[in-house]
Amino acid sequence: MLVSFTGAQSTGKSTLLNLSKVDPTYRKWNFVPEVTRVVKKMGHDINELGTDTTQLFIFAEHLKNHHNNHDTVLDRCIVDGVVYTQYLASVGKVSKWVVHHGMNLLEMLLPKLDIIFYTDPNIPLVDDGERSVDIDFRKNIIKIFEQTLSRPDIASKVVTLKGDADTRYKQFKKTIKNHDNIRQ
């Protein structure tokens, strides 16, 4: 099973990933941290400073992460890469061909995702020293997420997680359990 958290910055994705890492229920699962942080460690600008090169490296990480043959939880998936790339293209920082490349990867990788957990953005923006704290940037990203996640081929895989971290985590566990019961 391949599941992913997706959503704007500072919506609790990493918190939920970290909760699942220490949960004995998922002791045999793989956990993949956010690809943006990996790319930043490589020396590339991220968030609203991203470039063609940044987004191509992010797409390469998504390609790698979506080809896992073991139960895996991703902290971000190809949907995130496409959303941020669309934003960067809308402000002239990323070329249209990079957007098309991302859309092609989305079509290729979407069938590999069993569940996409969208973290509801109605929580405060917190500065962790890595993510953007620009309110307008976040609002634009949320708008693009909502448009993208409403596509029927994507919407059928989306479960929106709302409430505090504990409530969201309970929703996550219940959804995974229900999906496992259907698979068996």
C-alpha positions as CSV (number, residue, x, y, z in Angstrom):
1,M,0.0,0.0,0.0
2,L,1.2,3.5,-0.8
3,V,-0.3,6.4,1.0
4,S,0.7,10.0,1.2
5,F,0.0,13.2,3.1
6,T,-0.6,16.2,0.9
7,G,-1.3,19.8,1.4
8,A,0.0,23.3,1.9
9,Q,2.9,24.1,4.2
10,S,2.3,24.0,7.9
11,T,-0.8,21.8,7.8
12,G,0.5,18.9,10.0
13,K,1.8,16.4,7.4
14,S,5.1,15.9,9.1
15,T,3.5,15.6,12.5
16,L,1.2,12.8,11.2
17,L,4.1,11.1,9.6
18,N,6.1,11.2,12.8
19,L,3.1,9.8,14.8
20,S,2.8,6.9,12.4
21,K,6.5,6.2,12.6
22,V,6.3,5.4,16.4
23,D,3.0,3.6,16.2
24,P,3.5,-0.2,16.6
25,T,0.8,-0.8,14.0
26,Y,3.0,0.5,11.3
27,R,6.4,-1.0,12.5
28,K,6.9,-2.8,9.2
29,W,6.1,0.2,7.0
30,N,8.5,2.6,5.3
31,F,8.3,6.3,6.0
32,V,9.5,8.9,3.5
33,P,10.2,12.4,4.7
34,E,9.2,15.5,2.7
35,V,11.1,15.7,-0.6
36,T,11.4,19.5,-0.5
37,R,13.7,19.3,2.5
38,V,15.8,16.8,0.7
39,V,16.1,19.1,-2.3
40,K,16.9,22.1,0.0
41,K,19.8,20.1,1.6
42,M,21.1,19.7,-2.0
43,G,21.4,23.5,-2.1
44,H,18.3,24.4,-4.1
45,D,15.9,27.2,-3.3
46,I,12.4,25.9,-2.4
47,N,8.9,27.2,-1.9
48,E,8.3,30.5,-3.7
49,L,12.0,30.7,-4.7
50,G,11.9,27.4,-6.6
51,T,13.2,27.2,-10.2
52,D,13.0,24.7,-13.0
53,T,16.0,22.9,-11.5
54,T,14.3,22.7,-8.1
55,Q,11.1,21.3,-9.4
56,L,12.9,18.8,-11.6
57,F,14.8,17.5,-8.6
58,I,11.5,17.3,-6.7
59,F,9.9,15.4,-9.5
60,A,12.8,13.0,-9.5
61,E,12.4,12.3,-5.8
62,H,8.7,11.7,-6.3
63,L,9.4,9.3,-9.1
64,K,11.7,7.4,-6.8
65,N,9.3,7.4,-3.8
66,H,6.3,6.3,-5.8
67,H,8.1,3.1,-6.9
68,N,8.2,1.4,-3.5
69,N,7.1,-2.2,-3.2
70,H,6.5,-2.1,0.5
71,D,3.8,-0.5,2.6
72,T,4.8,3.1,2.6
73,V,3.7,6.5,4.0
74,L,4.9,9.6,2.1
75,D,5.2,13.1,3.5
76,R,4.1,14.7,0.2
77,C,3.5,13.0,-3.1
78,I,3.5,13.9,-6.8
79,V,0.3,16.0,-6.3
80,D,2.4,18.4,-4.1
81,G,5.1,18.7,-6.7
82,V,2.5,19.5,-9.4
83,V,0.7,22.1,-7.2
84,Y,3.9,24.0,-6.3
85,T,5.1,23.8,-9.9
86,Q,1.9,25.3,-11.1
87,Y,2.2,28.1,-8.7
88,L,5.8,28.8,-9.7
89,A,4.8,28.8,-13.3
90,S,2.0,31.3,-12.6
91,V,4.5,33.8,-11.2
92,G,7.1,33.2,-14.0
93,K,9.7,31.2,-12.0
94,V,9.2,27.8,-13.7
95,S,8.9,27.0,-17.4
96,K,5.7,25.6,-18.9
97,W,7.6,22.5,-20.1
98,V,8.4,21.7,-16.5
99,V,4.7,22.0,-15.6
100,H,3.9,19.6,-18.5
101,H,6.6,17.2,-17.3
102,G,5.0,17.3,-13.8
103,M,1.5,16.7,-15.2
104,N,2.8,13.7,-17.2
105,L,4.4,12.3,-14.0
106,L,1.1,12.8,-12.2
107,E,-0.7,10.7,-14.8
108,M,2.0,8.0,-14.5
109,L,2.3,8.0,-10.7
110,L,-1.3,8.6,-9.5
111,P,-2.4,4.9,-10.0
112,K,0.4,3.9,-7.6
113,L,-1.2,5.9,-4.8
114,D,-3.9,4.0,-2.8
115,I,-4.9,6.9,-0.5
116,I,-4.0,10.6,-0.5
117,F,-4.6,12.2,2.9
118,Y,-5.2,16.0,2.4
119,T,-4.4,17.9,5.6
120,D,-7.0,20.6,6.0
121,P,-5.3,24.0,5.9
122,N,-7.5,25.6,8.6
123,I,-4.7,25.6,11.2
124,P,-2.2,28.4,12.0
125,L,0.9,28.9,9.9
126,V,4.0,28.1,12.1
127,D,7.6,29.1,11.3
128,D,9.9,26.1,11.5
129,G,12.8,27.8,9.7
130,E,12.3,25.9,6.5
131,R,8.8,26.4,5.2
132,S,7.5,29.7,3.8
133,V,5.5,31.9,6.2
134,D,4.2,34.1,3.4
135,I,0.4,34.2,4.0
136,D,-0.4,35.1,0.3
137,F,1.8,32.3,-1.0
138,R,0.0,29.8,1.3
139,K,-3.4,31.1,0.2
140,N,-2.4,30.6,-3.5
141,I,-1.1,27.1,-2.8
142,I,-4.3,26.1,-1.0
143,K,-6.4,27.4,-3.9
144,I,-4.3,25.3,-6.4
145,F,-4.5,22.3,-4.1
146,E,-8.3,22.5,-3.9
147,Q,-8.6,22.8,-7.7
148,T,-6.2,19.9,-8.3
149,L,-7.7,17.6,-5.7
150,S,-11.2,18.1,-7.2
151,R,-10.2,16.3,-10.4
152,P,-12.3,13.1,-10.4
153,D,-9.3,10.8,-10.9
154,I,-7.6,12.4,-7.9
155,A,-10.7,13.1,-5.7
156,S,-11.6,9.4,-5.6
157,K,-8.3,8.8,-3.7
158,V,-8.5,11.8,-1.3
159,V,-9.5,11.7,2.4
160,T,-9.5,15.1,4.1
161,L,-8.1,15.1,7.6
162,K,-9.6,17.7,9.9
163,G,-9.3,18.7,13.5
164,D,-6.3,18.6,15.9
165,A,-3.4,16.2,15.4
166,D,-4.9,13.4,17.4
167,T,-8.3,13.6,15.6
168,R,-6.5,13.6,12.2
169,Y,-4.3,10.7,13.3
170,K,-7.4,8.6,14.3
171,Q,-9.0,9.4,10.9
172,F,-5.7,8.2,9.2
173,K,-5.6,5.0,11.2
174,K,-9.3,4.2,10.6
175,T,-9.0,4.8,6.8
176,I,-5.9,2.6,6.6
177,K,-7.6,-0.2,8.5
178,N,-10.7,0.1,6.3
179,H,-8.6,0.0,3.2
180,D,-6.7,-3.1,4.5
181,N,-10.0,-4.9,5.2
182,I,-11.2,-4.2,1.7
183,R,-7.9,-5.5,0.2
184,Q,-8.1,-8.8,2.1
